[in-house]
Amino acid sequence: MDDKKIQSSLPHNLVLEDRKFLTVSSVREVDSFDEQNIVAFTSLGELTISGNGLHINRFSTDEGELAVEGSISSISYSDNVQ
């Protein structure tokens, strides 16, 4: 089965703990990242995470899971679904 089909069949979840730790599932790709913004493509659209001191702790393309640490101030989606 194609990797994109596998990832799109997984549920898309966000778990934010104390605005410092974020785990996102069903992530297809990380488009760009720096300490203020992370842009990722998920099964439900483009996800932008904004804040300060952001670091990607883990990104697994096999599992489609992204783990972010830092001071998270906003999380937003656009309708740009790949």
QUIUR-V374565 format. One record per pair of residues at least 12 apart in sequence whose C-alpha atoms are under 6 Angstrom apart, sorted by the first residue. I is the first residue (numbers start at 1). J is the second residue. Records with the same first field share a line. If there is no record, write none. Layout:
BEGIN
I=J ; J
END
This chain:
BEGIN
7=26
8=43
10=26
12=25 ; 26
13=25
19=72
20=69 ; 70 ; 71 ; 72
21=68 ; 69
22=67 ; 68
23=66 ; 67
24=65 ; 66
25=64 ; 65
26=42 ; 43 ; 64
27=41 ; 42 ; 64 ; 65
28=41 ; 42 ; 64
29=41
35=52 ; 53 ; 54
36=50 ; 51 ; 52
37=49 ; 50
45=78 ; 79 ; 80 ; 81
46=77 ; 78 ; 80
47=76 ; 77
48=75 ; 76
49=74 ; 75
50=72 ; 73 ; 74
51=71 ; 72 ; 73
52=71
53=70
54=69 ; 70
55=68 ; 69
56=68
END
